[in-house]
Each structure stands twice: as structure tokens, then as C-alpha cells.
Amino acid sequence: MSAFQNGCRPADYTLSSFGVDTAHTRRFVIERRNGACAVLVVDSNRVIPRPPLVLSRRTCLRVQRLNGDIVADRCTTHETVSLTKIS
């Protein structure tokens, strides 16, 4: 959130959730796109030992606190994405 709000500093953050033989990963990359700050969000799922499968890619234009959570919104998929939990 700080990198996004303070000068659109490049940053990379990965949130993961693990099961017995699965891993769900949500990767956030902050970068400047077309003169505006953006958060690229990539969700992937992996059934071990197979390689990860990309489930979705989206670009979000805002990061904010919302109901005790930190979220990215104004996304290409018209959804709000949590930066603190995978649901």
C-alpha cells in the first residue's frame, strides 16, 4: 500500500495459501502504466508436483483500506481484490 500511495514505487508482493498437495498464489506487482499507478494481480493454483496454472490476471487502479482490510479495486474485472487474504 505504501509503495502504491507514495510515488508509485515498484514493488512485488506474493500471498499464498497451502493445502495438503496444493498451493494458491496471488501475486501483486506495482508499476506505472500509461502514466498512472497500477497493481497487476495474478492468481495461480498448483497441484504438486505439477507446474502452476494461471487462473486470472487483472490490473487494478487503486489500493485502499476497506472494512479493516487492504484491497485493490477499480480492476479490469470489476472486482475488489484483498491484499491480505485469499478467499
MOTAJO-V760118 format. One record per backbone hydrogen bond with DSSP energy under -0.5 kcal/mol. NH is the residue of the N-H (numbers start at 1). CO is the residue of the C=O. E is the energy in kcal/mol with one decimal. If there is no record, write none. Layout:
nh->{NH	NH}
co->{CO	CO}
e->{E	E}
This chain:
nh->{5	6	7	8	9	11	13	15	17	19	23	24	25	25	26	27	28	29	30	31	31	33	36	38	39	40	40	41	41	42	43	44	45	46	48	48	50	53	55	56	58	60	61	61	62	64	66	69	71	71	72	73	75	76	78	81	83	87}
co->{1	2	5	4	3	30	28	26	24	22	46	17	23	44	15	42	13	40	11	29	38	36	33	31	60	29	38	39	58	27	56	25	53	23	21	46	47	45	43	43	41	39	73	74	73	71	69	66	64	69	81	62	79	59	75	72	70	85}
e->{-2.5	-2.1	-0.7	-0.7	-2.1	-1.1	-2.7	-2.8	-2.4	-2.6	-2.1	-3.0	-0.5	-2.8	-3.1	-2.8	-3.5	-2.1	-2.6	-0.5	-2.2	-3.4	-2.3	-2.5	-2.9	-3.0	-0.5	-0.5	-3.1	-2.3	-2.2	-2.8	-2.3	-2.5	-2.6	-0.7	-2.2	-3.0	-2.8	-1.5	-2.2	-2.9	-1.1	-0.7	-1.5	-2.5	-2.9	-1.5	-3.0	-0.5	-2.9	-2.4	-0.7	-1.7	-1.9	-3.0	-3.1	-0.6}
